[in-house]
Amino acid sequence: MFTGIDEVDWASLRHAYGSAADVPGLLRGLASADAAEREVALDGMYGSVHHQGNVYDSTLACVPFLFALASRTEVQDRGAIVELLVSIGAESTGPRAPAAVRAGAEAFVRLADDPCPGVRRAAAGALVRFLDEPERVLAVLRRRLAVERDEQVLLALTEALGLLVRRHPGRAAGAVDLLAARSGPPYAPGARLAALGQLGLGTPERLPADLVPTAVRLLRERSGRRAADADRGDADTLVGRIRRLRPSDEEGAALLRTLHRALDDRVADRIALLVGQLGSPDPMDRCNAVRMSSGLFRGWRADFTAPVALIGTQLGREQDQLRDSAVAVLVELFGLAAPAADELHALVTVRPDLWVHTWERGRPSLGGPLKALARSGDPRAVPALAQLLARPVVPGGLGFEIVHLGPAAAPLAPALRRRLGRVALDSPEAAESAAPLLAALTALRDPAAVPEVLRLLRGAPDGLGAREALAGQALRALDVLGTAARAATPVLRGLLDTRHAALAAGALWSAEGDPDAVLPVLLRELTHGRSRGARTAAEQLGRLGADARDALPALRRLAGSGRMWERAAAAEALWRIGGDPEPVLPVFRTAWSQNPYTRGAIAGCLAAMGPAGAPLRDLVAAELATARRHTARPGGFGSHDIAQDERLLANCRGALASR
């Protein structure tokens, strides 16, 4: 199986870390009789030869030897080798790797009948991906389905049928019929669920009308069988005890992921499926449902009251894994977690040990249950937060979570001020410690915080030192305090020639209301400042209203060029200063379509414009009618985007209501 390996000039080939001279050793390691050596060799293949899906000349040189290894029955772990081949051919960019694997695809026909279940499982999908004969592939899959007894291989064969349908939609009617047949009796619940998922991905019109109740029933039947098998198999063994302590059902999770992918934008059906799963007597089914809910909440808009309330009920269960999964989801939901607030409060009350999460390194952070309760806006979080503020070490980021409580957090203001006053400004951690406290005091608009905020800013404008990282946030805090921050005006004037000039001018305007003191500074920043400074200057000029009329020509120029954020900010300022919608609405329409992140601010401005914003109400109405969240994207959707999307929806409703 290594014939010719020494004839390859491996030293001249490359992988992720340079010369591929070590690759022959990795290939031989894959054939070792020692399990640890095989594992190290496989890690090396993925870590260097096929690093993060990349293909190098050494990767291509390995393909014939990997096929040879996969075909020798005396080699162990050959299923992993077939999976590596599939990864090289299917997940890589460019045509060379798929062509190299396709050239040896005939081997997958033989491997589909291999004695090893792991090999058969990996070969099923490889057949579809690399053998360009769909009729022949279907014949092999049909034959294997008739004789296969291993449940994992049967699931892989079902997935291969679904892949065949999607890759050859005009030539796979037989595969669709097989899936439809396997989605009903007499097949096992897991096999039927797998077939339903694959039908949904390829031919959703073939799904049964009662899909959700059918799927929920099959899930419960499957979990009942799994529990019975566990009781018979390892109830009195160490492995059995470990499984009960740390339950796992990767197969069930995969089946659910496929079903949810198949349902896609059928959000009502997905909610109904989650509700059914969350009512299961099996904790692992409920745990899988909780984990599955996160992607639905992040990507789609709907009334999630029922599933969120059911996720809340998992907090009182005895299973730590289930509770922790539920908390992780609720933390992401902010206001949408309100239906679970009673259960969160109960957990916070009985488990003060969960208020803080301690890490092996770094400062502790706010624990998930208390964080979720605070983010939901529930005032019952305040007493626990007050106790944490009184401790010698405050969890990192605590102030950022207090922001979501709004005025209900007012009793925390004295403690927040004291903590801010103790921050050592010459410490490397000054910014990290002060920023959350500043954010909370800013949200509370606490006028008594002015001395502590000023302490962060005092000193020479060009020598802020450790305070430099906090200057912008401190200026925003003074800005919202308005005339209560008049004592800060000397410091603010001293910052008008720094990179914080636009923010300092805004705070000075709030404190004194003198346009002559700030207009020249803002005009300078608008025309000569950096991109972010120009945007901030435009936002501040809009606050001046008619007093900033001298800025209209420069704002018109910025609204017609530059980055979309700056253009949108300039357009909003044009409206607030001049009251003319004509130069504003085209910029808003373009920004709305080109940069979804601008929509929240634009919708807020449209609400303030009233009838003048009517020409853009089609955008607002379309947004409210869209089921997908405005920044949803596969694999990159953050939890805070849920809160941003909910604010956008609120602004859109306000814009439609302003007539």
TIFIBA-522526 format. One line per field, with one value per residue (C-alpha): residue number from 1; x, y, z. Coordinates in Angstrom, 2 decimals, decimal comma, padded with zeros to 5 digits. Layout:
<sites>
k: NUM/... .
u: X/... .
v: Y/... .
w: Z/... .
</sites>
This chain:
<sites>
k: 1/2/3/4/5/6/7/8/9/10/11/12/13/14/15/16/17/18/19/20/21/22/23/24/25/26/27/28/29/30/31/32/33/34/35/36/37/38/39/40/41/42/43/44/45/46/47/48/49/50/51/52/53/54/55/56/57/58/59/60/61/62/63/64/65/66/67/68/69/70/71/72/73/74/75/76/77/78/79/80/81/82/83/84/85/86/87/88/89/90/91/92/93/94/95/96/97/98/99/100/101/102/103/104/105/106/107/108/109/110/111/112/113/114/115/116/117/118/119/120/121/122/123/124/125/126/127/128/129/130/131/132/133/134/135/136/137/138/139/140/141/142/143/144/145/146/147/148/149/150/151/152/153/154/155/156/157/158/159/160/161/162/163/164/165/166/167/168/169/170/171/172/173/174/175/176/177/178/179/180/181/182/183/184/185/186/187/188/189/190/191/192/193/194/195/196/197/198/199/200/201/202/203/204/205/206/207/208/209/210/211/212/213/214/215/216/217/218/219/220/221/222/223/224/225/226/227/228/229/230/231/232/233/234/235/236/237/238/239/240/241/242/243/244/245/246/247/248/249/250/251/252/253/254/255/256/257/258/259/260/261/262/263/264/265/266/267/268/269/270/271/272/273/274/275/276/277/278/279/280/281/282/283/284/285/286/287/288/289/290/291/292/293/294/295/296/297/298/299/300/301/302/303/304/305/306/307/308/309/310/311/312/313/314/315/316/317/318/319/320/321/322/323/324/325/326/327/328/329/330/331/332/333/334/335/336/337/338/339/340/341/342/343/344/345/346/347/348/349/350/351/352/353/354/355/356/357/358/359/360/361/362/363/364/365/366/367/368/369/370/371/372/373/374/375/376/377/378/379/380/381/382/383/384/385/386/387/388/389/390/391/392/393/394/395/396/397/398/399/400/401/402/403/404/405/406/407/408/409/410/411/412/413/414/415/416/417/418/419/420/421/422/423/424/425/426/427/428/429/430/431/432/433/434/435/436/437/438/439/440/441/442/443/444/445/446/447/448/449/450/451/452/453/454/455/456/457/458/459/460/461/462/463/464/465/466/467/468/469/470/471/472/473/474/475/476/477/478/479/480/481/482/483/484/485/486/487/488/489/490/491/492/493/494/495/496/497/498/499/500/501/502/503/504/505/506/507/508/509/510/511/512/513/514/515/516/517/518/519/520/521/522/523/524/525/526/527/528/529/530/531/532/533/534/535/536/537/538/539/540/541/542/543/544/545/546/547/548/549/550/551/552/553/554/555/556/557/558/559/560/561/562/563/564/565/566/567/568/569/570/571/572/573/574/575/576/577/578/579/580/581/582/583/584/585/586/587/588/589/590/591/592/593/594/595/596/597/598/599/600/601/602/603/604/605/606/607/608/609/610/611/612/613/614/615/616/617/618/619/620/621/622/623/624/625/626/627/628/629/630/631/632/633/634/635/636/637/638/639/640/641/642/643/644/645/646/647/648/649/650/651/652/653/654/655/656/657/658/659 .
u: 000,00/003,03/004,44/006,09/005,96/009,74/009,80/007,87/010,08/008,19/010,79/010,01/006,28/004,57/001,88/000,55/003,81/006,37/008,19/006,15/009,12/007,23/004,20/005,46/005,73/002,16/000,88/002,70/001,36/-002,18/-001,42/000,15/-001,08/-000,84/-004,06/-002,26/000,12/-002,81/-004,55/-001,43/-000,99/-004,60/-004,29/-001,16/-002,95/-005,71/-003,33/-000,84/-001,62/-005,31/-005,15/-008,54/-009,74/-006,82/-005,24/-001,51/000,57/001,39/-002,36/-002,84/000,21/-001,35/-004,63/-003,47/-001,87/-005,03/-007,08/-004,62/-004,85/-008,65/-008,79/-006,62/-008,78/-005,85/-005,61/-007,63/-009,68/-010,17/-013,46/-011,50/-009,29/-012,34/-013,69/-010,36/-010,62/-014,16/-013,04/-010,18/-012,46/-015,66/-014,65/-011,72/-011,78/-010,54/-010,95/-007,78/-008,73/-012,22/-010,73/-008,05/-010,60/-013,03/-010,32/-010,34/-014,09/-014,53/-013,02/-016,04/-018,27/-016,20/-015,94/-019,75/-019,71/-016,73/-016,88/-016,20/-019,35/-017,28/-015,99/-019,46/-020,81/-018,19/-018,37/-022,12/-021,80/-018,53/-020,32/-022,77/-020,14/-017,53/-019,08/-020,69/-023,21/-026,38/-028,27/-025,44/-025,06/-028,77/-028,52/-025,69/-027,55/-030,75/-028,89/-027,14/-030,38/-031,91/-029,18/-027,68/-028,31/-026,07/-028,22/-025,44/-024,76/-028,48/-028,61/-025,61/-027,29/-030,42/-028,36/-026,67/-030,09/-030,98/-027,68/-028,32/-031,72/-030,20/-027,24/-029,25/-032,80/-033,88/-032,46/-033,28/-036,99/-036,14/-034,21/-037,19/-039,46/-037,05/-036,97/-040,75/-041,08/-038,53/-040,31/-043,21/-043,76/-042,31/-039,01/-037,51/-038,25/-034,71/-034,69/-038,06/-036,92/-033,81/-035,88/-038,29/-035,40/-033,85/-037,21/-037,62/-034,21/-034,72/-038,42/-040,41/-043,61/-043,36/-043,49/-046,65/-049,20/-048,93/-045,13/-044,74/-046,94/-045,41/-041,87/-042,65/-044,18/-041,17/-038,76/-040,51/-040,62/-036,92/-036,02/-038,08/-036,14/-032,85/-033,69/-034,67/-031,43/-029,41/-031,16/-030,42/-026,90/-024,88/-027,06/-024,68/-021,38/-019,02/-019,75/-023,46/-023,07/-020,99/-023,61/-026,32/-024,27/-023,31/-026,06/-025,35/-027,36/-025,40/-027,47/-030,70/-029,20/-028,19/-031,67/-033,21/-030,75/-031,71/-035,42/-034,99/-032,85/-035,54/-038,30/-036,18/-038,60/-041,61/-041,12/-044,53/-043,81/-040,36/-041,84/-044,41/-041,63/-039,63/-042,66/-043,22/-039,59/-039,54/-042,50/-040,71/-040,28/-036,68/-034,24/-031,89/-034,67/-035,37/-031,68/-031,39/-034,45/-033,00/-029,77/-031,67/-033,76/-030,82/-030,46/-034,20/-034,27/-031,19/-032,27/-036,03/-038,79/-041,92/-043,87/-041,52/-043,46/-044,35/-040,88/-039,14/-041,53/-040,84/-037,10/-037,61/-039,14/-035,88/-034,11/-035,74/-034,72/-032,09/-029,96/-027,09/-026,46/-030,06/-030,12/-026,87/-028,05/-031,27/-029,39/-027,03/-030,01/-031,87/-028,78/-028,92/-032,55/-032,53/-036,16/-037,43/-036,48/-039,31/-041,58/-038,86/-038,18/-040,01/-037,93/-034,73/-035,55/-036,25/-032,91/-031,07/-032,78/-031,98/-028,54/-026,44/-023,41/-024,38/-024,29/-020,63/-018,74/-015,10/-012,57/-009,25/-007,58/-008,81/-011,38/-014,73/-017,77/-021,46/-023,14/-025,58/-028,85/-028,36/-027,14/-030,19/-032,52/-030,89/-030,87/-034,57/-035,11/-036,54/-036,05/-035,81/-032,17/-031,33/-030,85/-028,40/-026,50/-026,30/-024,71/-022,15/-021,29/-020,54/-018,00/-014,25/-014,06/-016,86/-017,53/-016,25/-018,85/-021,46/-022,24/-023,01/-025,80/-027,20/-027,87/-030,73/-032,62/-033,30/-034,64/-035,23/-031,47/-031,47/-030,83/-027,48/-026,19/-024,40/-022,51/-021,62/-020,23/-018,15/-016,71/-015,89/-014,19/-011,90/-010,60/-006,83/-006,29/-002,65/-003,59/-003,43/-006,93/-008,37/-010,36/-011,60/-012,77/-014,27/-016,04/-018,92/-019,45/-019,52/-022,01/-024,38/-024,14/-024,69/-027,82/-029,09/-028,33/-027,05/-026,09/-024,20/-021,68/-020,12/-017,14/-016,20/-016,51/-014,44/-011,71/-011,28/-010,79/-008,78/-005,24/-003,55/-005,56/-002,53/-001,62/-004,66/-002,53/-004,56/-007,64/-007,37/-009,27/-012,09/-012,31/-014,98/-017,24/-016,72/-017,67/-020,85/-021,70/-021,29/-023,31/-026,40/-026,14/-026,77/-026,64/-025,77/-022,28/-021,54/-018,69/-016,97/-016,94/-013,26/-012,18/-014,48/-013,05/-009,58/-010,53/-011,80/-008,44/-008,03/-009,30/-012,28/-013,25/-016,67/-017,76/-016,41/-018,31/-021,52/-021,08/-020,30/-023,48/-025,51/-023,97/-024,14/-026,38/-024,07/-023,87/-021,11/-018,80/-019,16/-020,20/-016,69/-015,29/-017,97/-017,58/-013,83/-014,36/-017,02/-014,80/-011,29/-011,72/-011,32/-014,26/-015,52/-014,99/-017,01/-019,88/-019,85/-019,71/-022,74/-024,66/-023,82/-024,69/-028,12/-028,74/-028,13/-031,09/-031,54/-028,50/-026,31/-027,57/-024,02/-023,17/-025,78/-023,43/-020,81/-023,48/-024,89/-021,42/-020,93/-024,39/-023,46/-020,14/-018,11/-019,01/-022,61/-022,57/-021,29/-023,77/-026,69/-025,60/-025,21/-028,66/-030,26/-028,51/-029,79/-033,35/-032,93/-031,32/-033,14/-036,36/-036,22/-036,81/-035,82/-032,02/-032,51/-034,85/-032,75/-029,74/-031,84/-033,25/-029,78/-028,34/-031,28/-030,61/-026,81/-026,07/-028,73/-027,00/-028,10/-031,78/-032,36/-031,19/-033,00/-036,28/-035,94/-035,44/-038,41/-040,58/-039,49/-040,09/-043,77/-045,58/-042,35/-040,98/-044,02/-042,19/-040,06/-042,85/-042,68/-039,25/-040,57/-043,64/-041,51/-039,17/-042,03/-043,36/-039,99/-039,59/-035,78/-033,86/-032,23/-028,61/-029,07/-026,25/-025,13/-022,61/-021,96/-024,97/-024,23/-026,51/-026,57/-027,99/-031,26/-031,59/-030,63/-033,22/-035,93/-035,07/-035,31/-038,77/-039,87/-038,58/-040,35/-043,63/-043,08/-042,38/-045,61/-047,56/-046,27/-048,70 .
v: 000,00/002,26/001,31/004,37/006,45/006,85/007,95/011,11/014,12/014,98/017,50/019,67/019,57/021,82/021,68/024,22/024,36/024,19/021,18/017,97/015,75/014,39/013,24/009,69/009,15/010,34/008,00/005,05/006,05/005,66/001,96/001,42/-001,34/001,14/003,15/006,16/006,32/006,16/009,00/011,18/010,51/011,42/014,62/015,40/014,92/017,33/019,68/020,15/018,29/019,24/022,16/023,92/022,43/023,73/021,64/021,69/019,81/017,35/016,81/015,77/013,50/011,72/010,81/007,57/006,31/007,13/005,08/002,22/002,39/002,50/-000,65/-002,86/-004,69/-005,24/-001,45/-000,30/002,92/002,92/004,75/007,80/007,52/007,48/010,52/012,27/011,50/012,88/016,01/016,57/016,17/017,76/020,60/022,06/025,05/024,70/021,84/019,82/018,06/016,95/015,66/013,71/011,98/011,46/009,63/006,89/006,91/003,34/002,26/003,64/001,07/-001,73/000,04/000,30/-003,48/-003,47/-005,65/-002,60/-000,52/002,67/002,24/001,52/004,58/006,91/005,35/006,00/009,76/009,43/007,44/010,27/012,99/011,45/008,79/010,61/007,86/008,62/005,55/003,26/005,03/004,62/000,91/000,49/002,43/000,48/-002,82/-001,78/-000,57/-003,99/-005,88/-003,38/-003,97/-001,40/001,60/004,15/002,90/002,95/006,61/007,34/005,57/007,65/010,85/009,68/009,25/012,80/014,09/012,22/013,90/017,35/016,80/015,19/016,53/015,43/011,92/010,81/009,97/006,50/007,96/010,14/007,11/005,21/008,08/008,35/004,63/004,68/007,59/005,31/001,95/-000,57/001,25/002,28/005,78/007,07/005,79/007,41/010,73/010,63/009,97/012,79/015,20/014,24/014,50/017,97/019,09/017,82/017,48/019,24/018,70/014,99/015,64/014,49/017,11/015,99/016,29/017,95/015,58/012,65/013,85/014,47/011,00/009,40/011,30/009,97/006,44/006,68/008,02/005,24/002,60/004,28/004,32/000,65/-000,27/001,66/-000,09/-003,47/-002,74/-000,87/000,12/-001,44/-000,59/002,34/003,38/003,26/005,48/007,99/008,07/008,82/011,63/013,12/012,09/012,48/011,88/013,17/011,11/012,65/016,14/015,51/014,25/017,40/019,70/018,10/018,51/022,17/022,79/021,15/023,28/026,43/029,38/027,38/029,05/028,13/024,45/024,76/026,36/023,57/021,00/022,67/022,79/019,08/018,27/020,42/018,47/015,15/012,99/012,32/014,98/014,38/015,14/018,36/019,22/018,75/020,94/023,71/023,71/023,65/026,66/029,04/029,07/029,62/032,56/034,15/033,87/034,37/036,63/035,19/034,92/032,71/032,92/029,22/027,71/030,31/029,56/025,84/026,47/028,31/025,21/023,33/025,56/023,74/020,29/018,26/017,73/020,28/019,82/020,65/023,64/025,03/024,64/026,48/029,32/029,66/030,16/032,57/034,77/035,47/036,54/039,79/041,01/037,90/035,89/037,53/034,42/032,56/035,38/033,72/030,57/032,62/034,54/031,32/029,89/033,08/032,98/029,37/029,19/032,23/030,11/030,65/034,46/034,52/032,36/031,84/031,15/029,39/032,60/036,17/037,94/036,33/037,17/037,47/034,08/033,09/032,97/036,44/037,83/036,48/037,91/041,35/041,33/040,52/043,84/042,21/044,43/041,33/041,13/044,32/042,89/040,24/042,78/045,08/042,30/041,69/045,40/045,28/042,47/043,19/041,98/042,87/040,44/041,73/043,40/043,65/047,28/046,40/044,10/046,71/048,89/046,58/047,19/050,84/053,05/050,00/049,94/053,43/052,00/050,73/054,19/055,00/051,70/052,20/055,65/054,33/051,55/054,01/056,33/053,50/052,62/053,20/055,26/054,24/050,56/048,54/047,30/050,81/050,78/047,21/048,05/051,47/050,92/048,76/051,12/054,13/052,39/051,74/055,29/056,69/054,60/055,78/059,45/059,88/063,55/062,70/060,78/063,93/064,08/060,45/060,90/064,08/062,21/060,08/063,13/065,59/066,28/067,55/066,79/065,17/063,18/061,18/058,07/055,14/057,35/057,65/054,41/055,72/059,27/058,64/056,78/059,39/062,15/060,31/060,04/063,79/064,40/062,61/064,45/067,78/070,90/068,79/068,47/072,23/071,75/069,79/072,60/073,59/070,02/069,71/072,87/071,46/068,41/070,34/069,98/066,24/063,23/063,32/066,79/065,89/064,07/066,86/069,42/067,43/067,25/070,97/071,71/069,63/071,44/075,04/075,10/077,61/076,82/079,38/077,42/074,12/074,79/075,64/072,50/070,26/071,82/071,18/067,55/067,10/068,28/067,40/064,69/060,98/058,86/058,01/061,61/062,90/060,59/061,67/065,32/064,84/063,21/066,10/068,74/067,19/067,81/071,54/071,79/075,13/076,57/074,41/075,76/076,78/073,07/072,22/072,48/070,23/067,76/067,59/066,75/064,01/062,60/062,23/060,45/058,47/055,36/054,41/055,00/058,57/059,20/058,02/060,12/063,19/062,64/062,41/065,63/067,34/066,53/067,59/070,89/071,83/069,83/069,07/065,38/065,61/065,17/062,75/060,00/058,76/058,34/056,45/054,14/053,29/052,76/050,57/048,16/048,25/048,13/046,43/047,67/051,24/050,33/050,80/054,43/055,16/053,72/055,84/058,95/058,06/057,83/061,34/062,63/061,70/062,30/063,53/059,98/058,45/057,71/055,14/053,39/050,62/049,71/049,75/047,68/045,14/044,86/044,16/041,52/039,74/036,64/036,57/038,89/041,75/040,77/037,00/035,18/031,55/030,83/034,44/035,69/037,11/037,18/040,99/041,05/039,70/042,80/045,05/043,40/043,77/047,49/047,80/046,23/048,63/051,59/050,30/050,06/053,59/054,81/053,30/054,76/058,32/059,72 .
w: 000,00/000,17/-003,22/-004,72/-001,57/-001,47/-005,10/-004,27/-003,53/-000,37/000,78/-002,23/-001,51/001,01/003,66/006,16/008,10/005,33/003,95/003,59/004,40/007,43/005,40/004,65/008,39/008,87/006,15/007,67/011,07/009,74/009,19/012,62/014,91/017,80/018,33/019,80/016,85/014,43/016,25/016,19/012,47/011,70/013,74/011,76/008,46/009,43/011,20/008,38/005,15/005,11/007,56/007,93/004,65/002,61/-000,13/-000,90/-003,42/-000,63/-000,04/-003,65/-003,48/-000,48/-002,19/-003,93/-000,72/001,29/-001,17/-000,81/002,99/002,91/000,76/002,99/005,52/007,87/008,43/011,42/011,64/007,89/008,28/009,42/006,33/004,05/005,91/005,28/001,58/001,52/003,31/000,86/-002,13/-000,89/001,42/-000,49/-002,81/-006,38/-008,86/-008,26/-005,03/-006,14/-009,39/-007,52/-005,30/-008,17/-010,10/-007,45/-006,80/-008,03/-004,73/-002,87/-004,60/-003,06/000,28/000,47/001,10/003,45/006,58/008,77/009,59/009,91/006,38/005,00/006,79/005,32/001,86/001,49/001,11/-000,82/-003,51/-004,14/-004,09/-006,36/-008,60/-011,51/-012,28/-010,29/-011,51/-010,47/-007,15/-006,48/-007,26/-004,74/-002,06/-002,67/-002,40/000,80/002,40/001,79/003,67/006,13/009,83/011,50/012,53/012,06/008,54/007,77/008,78/006,56/003,64/004,20/004,23/001,02/-000,63/000,34/-001,02/-004,27/-004,60/-004,09/-006,43/-009,24/-008,86/-012,33/-012,09/-008,56/-008,53/-007,27/-004,35/-003,42/-003,47/-001,24/001,26/001,24/001,86/004,69/006,39/007,37/009,07/009,63/009,96/013,30/014,67/014,07/010,50/009,82/011,28/009,12/005,99/006,83/007,26/003,92/002,17/003,57/002,35/-001,19/-001,92/000,81/-001,17/-000,30/003,45/005,22/006,22/009,87/009,91/013,32/015,39/013,52/014,25/017,93/018,27/016,58/018,82/021,90/020,56/019,77/023,22/024,82/022,91/023,76/027,46/027,37/025,60/028,17/031,06/029,53/028,40/030,99/033,92/036,50/034,82/035,26/031,67/032,42/035,48/033,49/030,74/033,26/034,77/031,38/028,96/025,27/022,13/019,16/016,75/018,05/017,84/014,23/013,33/014,84/013,05/009,75/010,46/011,36/008,27/006,17/007,69/007,24/007,04/008,23/011,59/013,02/012,35/013,89/017,01/017,24/016,87/019,66/021,92/021,33/022,04/025,18/026,52/026,16/029,26/028,15/029,45/026,52/024,05/025,95/026,05/022,28/021,82/023,99/022,02/018,73/019,75/019,75/015,96/015,52/017,92/016,38/012,79/012,78/014,09/015,65/018,86/020,85/024,12/024,26/023,65/025,84/028,71/028,31/028,26/031,53/033,08/032,43/034,97/037,85/036,66/038,47/035,36/035,40/031,69/030,83/033,16/031,82/028,22/029,03/030,73/027,76/025,43/027,71/028,10/024,37/024,31/026,33/026,49/024,72/027,84/029,83/029,69/031,63/034,12/037,04/036,66/036,29/039,45/041,32/040,22/041,20/044,60/045,49/043,86/044,84/043,97/040,32/040,54/039,56/037,11/038,08/035,34/035,67/034,50/034,48/036,61/037,33/035,23/035,93/036,11/033,39/035,40/036,89/033,58/031,75/034,40/034,18/030,38/030,37/032,18/035,30/038,41/040,60/039,51/041,44/044,98/043,80/041,70/044,72/046,75/044,01/043,85/047,58/047,21/047,05/043,42/041,03/038,17/034,86/032,66/035,42/034,56/030,95/032,15/034,56/031,50/030,45/033,70/032,88/035,68/037,89/038,53/040,13/043,64/042,35/041,39/044,71/044,64/040,98/041,75/044,64/042,48/039,70/042,16/043,30/039,83/039,75/036,61/036,29/036,28/033,04/033,91/034,33/031,11/031,65/035,18/034,51/031,18/032,52/035,48/033,15/030,88/033,80/035,17/031,68/031,24/034,64/033,80/037,34/037,86/041,05/038,92/037,44/039,87/039,21/035,45/035,58/037,44/034,31/032,11/034,17/033,06/029,94/026,78/025,16/028,22/029,18/029,54/030,82/030,63/026,85/026,30/028,50/027,18/024,58/026,99/029,72/027,28/026,33/030,02/030,50/027,35/028,65/031,98/030,26/032,41/035,45/033,91/033,74/036,19/033,43/030,85/031,40/030,81/027,79/026,22/026,71/024,65/021,62/019,87/020,45/018,54/020,92/019,70/018,27/021,42/023,65/021,57/021,97/025,74/025,85/023,89/026,34/029,30/028,01/024,94/023,19/019,45/018,86/021,17/019,35/015,74/014,45/016,07/014,59/011,13/011,30/012,29/009,63/006,79/007,95/010,56/010,09/008,95/012,44/013,57/010,62/011,45/015,11/014,06/011,80/014,65/016,99/014,39/014,00/017,69/017,23/014,87/013,13/014,95/012,68/009,34/008,40/008,27/005,60/002,56/004,16/005,28/001,74/000,43/003,03/002,33/-001,34/-000,86/001,62/003,56/004,06/007,83/007,33/004,52/006,64/009,61/007,40/005,88/009,32/010,35/007,18/008,21/011,82/010,79/007,61/007,76/004,02/003,24/-000,45/-000,02/002,88/001,70/-001,28/001,01/003,54/000,86/-000,44/003,05/004,04/001,19/001,19/004,91/007,08/010,23/009,45/009,51/013,24/013,22/009,95/011,23/014,37/012,26/010,04/013,14/014,09/010,55/010,65/007,33/005,72/005,91/004,20/000,89/002,74/004,57/001,98/003,41/006,95/006,09/004,20/007,18/009,56/007,17/006,89/009,01/008,99/011,28/009,42/010,09/010,11/008,36/008,54/011,28/012,29/014,12/017,54/020,55/020,73/017,21/018,63/020,81/017,88/015,66/018,28/018,57/014,79/014,84/017,59/015,55/012,45/014,30/015,55/012,02/010,70/013,60/012,98/010,45 .
</sites>
